[in-house]
Amino acid sequence: MSDHYDIIIIGGGITGLSAATTAARLGMNTLILTGQVLGGHLVSIEKIDGFPGHPEGVPGFDLCPATEEAAAEAGAEFVAEDATALEQTADGWKVTCESGEYSAAAVVLAMGTSLKTLGVPGEAEFFGKGVSHCASCDAPMLKGKDVVVVGGGDSALQEALTLVPVCSTVTIVTAAQALTAQAAYQAQIEEAANVEVKTGTKVSSIDGDGAVTGITLSGAGGEEQRKVDSVFVFIGLEPASTILPGELKDEAGFVIANTAMRTVKPGLFAAGTIRSGAAFRAASAAGEGAAAAIAARGEIQAG
């Protein structure tokens, strides 16, 4: 492997893989730092809706490997590490990771987001022992069980719909006064006989003894304890932007970039869910990755 590239993409989700595929196909010497989980959040989603060419939806564990294969066939090089530092140089950018330093004329920031946590007692203690972020991973073990999904957005309802055919009961808990997921998901939830939705309700603790055995909720009616076998947490996303200086980010930590994915720094682009104003849809994330690669090539050619 070289240590200098035309373009380095940081992030191995659908945005980064799309950027790497596009960049390599445009003839750029391309490196993608994928991190430890190739495919990001999407790889654990049972059905991704609204992605072009897949009218019935597509599993993330099919879409992401296919996009990875396309990037590899186009000539992109892969390093399964996270970037630990980013530094502007006289002729571009230097990216540091565990295995060493790499430089490039342009960099695409596609690190995406991480899942927010509740921060309540029992959440960390029982992670992997009933607390989960992956319904498609754990559903086969929960046949006939009672589960809680925390959150009211698209991700929460997608996970709930994965659990509905398997579990005895699925309770959706959100602190908001109404679900915020798209109407198509809400309609499916309303049709499911084994789903209960509790709005205006917070999680006080996740209870257990070696593994999850229950959950304590608080709402307008006071505190309530329920016996459950698993708790799935999907309450929002935080940008994975800790290595970036504040001048690149908005107040929430998302990277500010224009519609061409350009940041305020030359040769530095941001795409996908790390970008301030992102649509948080798989199709748009892939499109932004491609757009960032195209804009980067234009900037490199302009010299």
C-alpha positions in Angstrom: 0.0 0.0 0.0 1.0 3.6 -0.6 0.9 6.2 2.1 -0.2 9.0 -0.3 -3.5 9.0 -2.2 -5.6 11.4 -4.3 -8.5 11.0 -1.9 -9.1 9.4 1.5 -12.6 8.5 2.7 -13.0 8.2 6.5 -15.9 5.9 7.3 -17.1 2.5 6.1 -20.9 3.0 6.0 -23.0 3.4 2.9 -21.8 7.0 2.4 -18.1 6.1 2.6 -18.5 3.0 0.4 -20.4 5.1 -2.2 -17.8 7.8 -2.1 -15.0 5.2 -2.5 -16.7 3.5 -5.4 -17.3 6.8 -7.2 -13.8 8.1 -6.6 -12.1 4.9 -7.8 -14.3 4.8 -10.9 -13.3 8.4 -11.6 -9.7 7.2 -11.7 -8.6 8.6 -8.3 -6.1 6.7 -6.2 -8.5 5.9 -3.3 -8.2 4.8 0.3 -11.1 4.2 2.6 -10.7 3.8 6.4 -13.7 1.7 7.2 -13.4 1.4 11.0 -14.2 -1.9 12.7 -17.8 -2.3 11.4 -18.0 -2.2 7.7 -21.4 -1.0 6.7 -22.1 1.1 9.8 -25.6 1.2 11.3 -27.2 -0.1 8.1 -25.6 -3.5 8.2 -27.9 -4.5 11.1 -31.2 -3.2 9.6 -33.5 -6.0 8.4 -35.2 -3.9 5.6 -34.0 -0.5 4.2 -36.9 1.2 2.4 -36.7 3.8 -0.3 -33.4 2.7 -1.8 -33.3 2.9 -5.6 -33.6 -0.5 -7.4 -35.2 -2.2 -4.4 -38.9 -1.4 -4.4 -39.6 -4.0 -1.7 -36.8 -2.9 0.5 -33.3 -4.4 0.9 -31.5 -5.8 4.0 -28.6 -3.8 5.1 -26.5 -7.0 5.4 -27.0 -7.4 1.6 -26.7 -3.8 0.5 -23.5 -2.9 2.4 -21.4 -5.9 1.3 -22.6 -5.4 -2.3 -21.4 -1.7 -2.2 -18.1 -2.8 -0.6 -17.6 -5.2 -3.4 -18.3 -2.5 -6.0 -15.7 -0.2 -4.3 -13.1 -3.0 -4.2 -13.7 -3.9 -7.9 -13.3 -0.2 -8.8 -9.9 -0.2 -7.2 -10.4 1.4 -3.8 -8.0 0.2 -1.0 -9.4 -0.7 2.4 -8.0 -0.2 5.9 -10.2 -1.5 8.7 -9.3 1.2 11.2 -10.7 4.4 12.5 -9.0 7.8 12.0 -7.5 9.2 15.2 -6.4 12.6 13.9 -6.8 14.8 10.9 -4.4 17.6 10.0 -4.2 20.1 7.1 -0.9 20.2 5.3 0.7 22.4 2.7 -0.6 20.2 -0.1 -3.6 18.6 1.3 -4.4 16.5 4.4 -2.8 14.0 6.7 -4.9 11.3 8.3 -3.6 9.3 11.3 -4.8 5.9 12.4 -3.3 3.1 14.4 -1.3 1.6 11.6 0.3 4.9 10.6 -0.2 8.1 8.6 -1.7 8.6 5.2 -1.9 11.8 3.1 -4.2 12.9 0.3 -5.1 15.9 -1.7 -8.7 15.5 -0.5 -10.6 13.9 2.3 -14.2 12.9 2.6 -15.6 12.8 6.2 -18.2 10.0 6.2 -17.8 8.8 9.8 -21.6 8.9 10.3 -23.0 8.8 13.8 -23.2 6.7 16.9 -26.3 5.7 18.8 -27.3 7.8 21.8 -27.6 6.1 25.1 -30.2 6.6 27.8 -27.7 6.9 30.6 -29.9 5.1 33.1 -28.9 2.4 35.6 -28.6 -1.0 34.1 -28.1 0.1 30.5 -24.4 -0.4 30.4 -24.4 -3.2 32.8 -26.8 -5.3 30.7 -25.6 -4.4 27.3 -25.3 -7.6 25.3 -27.3 -9.3 28.1 -30.7 -8.1 27.1 -29.9 -4.5 26.1 -29.3 -4.3 22.4 -29.1 -2.1 19.3 -29.8 -4.8 16.8 -33.3 -6.4 16.5 -32.3 -8.5 13.4 -29.4 -9.9 15.4 -31.4 -10.8 18.5 -34.9 -11.6 17.2 -34.2 -15.3 16.7 -33.6 -15.6 20.4 -36.7 -13.8 21.5 -39.5 -16.0 20.1 -42.5 -15.6 22.4 -40.7 -13.0 24.6 -41.7 -9.6 25.8 -39.5 -6.7 24.7 -39.4 -2.9 24.9 -38.2 -0.6 22.1 -37.1 2.8 23.3 -37.6 5.6 20.8 -40.2 7.0 18.4 -38.3 7.7 15.2 -37.7 5.7 12.0 -35.0 3.5 13.5 -37.0 2.6 16.5 -40.1 1.6 14.6 -38.0 -0.3 12.0 -36.6 -2.4 14.8 -40.0 -2.8 16.4 -41.4 -4.1 13.1 -38.6 -6.6 12.9 -39.5 -7.9 16.4 -43.3 -8.0 15.9 -43.5 -11.3 14.0 -41.4 -13.0 16.6 -42.1 -11.6 20.1 -45.2 -12.1 22.2 -45.4 -8.3 23.0 -43.5 -5.3 21.8 -43.8 -2.1 23.8 -42.6 1.2 22.2 -41.6 3.8 24.7 -40.9 7.4 23.8 -40.4 10.5 25.9 -42.0 12.6 23.2 -45.8 13.2 23.1 -46.1 11.5 19.7 -44.1 9.1 17.4 -42.0 11.0 14.9 -41.3 8.1 12.4 -42.5 8.3 8.9 -46.2 7.6 8.3 -45.6 4.2 6.6 -43.9 2.8 9.7 -46.6 4.2 12.0 -49.3 2.6 9.9 -47.7 -0.8 10.2 -47.3 -0.4 14.0 -51.0 0.5 14.3 -52.0 -2.6 12.5 -49.9 -4.9 14.7 -52.0 -6.5 17.4 -49.1 -7.2 19.8 -47.7 -3.7 19.9 -48.3 -1.1 22.6 -47.1 2.5 22.3 -46.4 4.6 25.4 -45.7 8.2 24.6 -44.7 10.8 27.2 -42.8 8.1 29.0 -39.2 7.9 30.2 -37.1 5.0 31.2 -35.9 5.2 34.8 -33.9 2.1 34.9 -33.3 -1.2 33.2 -33.5 -4.0 35.7 -32.0 -7.4 36.0 -29.9 -10.0 37.7 -27.1 -11.0 35.4 -29.4 -10.2 32.4 -32.4 -8.0 31.7 -35.5 -9.1 33.6 -37.5 -5.9 33.6 -37.7 -2.1 33.1 -38.9 0.8 35.2 -40.9 3.5 33.4 -42.1 6.9 34.5 -44.8 9.0 33.0 -47.9 11.0 33.8 -49.4 8.2 35.7 -46.3 7.7 37.9 -43.8 4.9 38.0 -44.4 1.5 36.5 -42.3 -1.7 36.6 -42.6 -4.2 33.8 -41.1 -7.7 33.3 -39.4 -7.8 29.9 -36.7 -10.0 28.3 -34.9 -7.4 26.2 -34.7 -3.6 25.7 -33.7 -2.1 22.4 -32.5 1.6 22.5 -33.0 3.9 19.5 -33.3 7.4 20.9 -31.3 9.3 18.3 -27.8 9.8 16.9 -24.7 11.7 17.8 -22.1 12.7 15.1 -18.8 10.8 15.2 -16.9 14.0 14.9 -14.7 14.1 18.0 -11.4 14.2 16.0 -12.6 17.4 14.2 -12.0 21.0 15.3 -15.0 23.1 16.4 -14.7 25.5 13.5 -16.0 22.7 11.2 -19.0 21.8 13.3 -22.4 23.2 14.3 -23.6 23.4 18.0 -24.6 19.7 17.9 -21.3 18.5 16.5 -22.4 17.9 12.9 -20.1 19.0 10.2 -21.1 22.1 8.3 -20.9 21.6 4.5 -22.7 23.1 1.5 -24.8 21.3 -1.1 -21.6 20.2 -2.9 -20.5 18.6 0.3 -17.6 21.2 0.7 -16.6 22.3 4.2 -14.9 25.6 5.0 -11.5 24.0 4.4 -10.2 23.4 0.9 -10.0 19.7 0.0 -12.2 18.7 2.9 -15.7 17.3 2.3 -18.5 15.9 4.5 -21.3 13.6 3.5 -24.0 11.5 5.0 -25.3 11.6 8.5 -22.3 13.4 9.9 -23.2 16.4 7.8 -25.4 19.1 9.3 -28.7 19.1 7.6 -28.5 15.5 6.3 -31.8 13.7 5.5 -30.9 10.5 7.4 -32.0 8.3 4.6 -29.8 5.5 3.1 -30.5 6.7 -0.5 -29.5 10.3 0.3 -26.4 9.1 2.2 -25.2 7.1 -0.7 -25.9 10.0 -3.1 -24.0 12.5 -0.9 -21.0 10.1 -0.8 -20.9 10.1 -4.6 -21.4 13.9 -4.8 -18.5 14.4 -2.4 -16.2 12.3 -4.5 -17.2 14.1 -7.7 -16.7 17.5 -6.0 -13.3 16.4 -4.7 -12.1 15.4 -8.1 -13.2 18.7 -9.5 -11.3 20.6 -6.8 -8.2 18.4 -7.4 -8.3 19.0 -11.1 -8.7 22.7 -10.7 -5.4 22.6 -8.8 
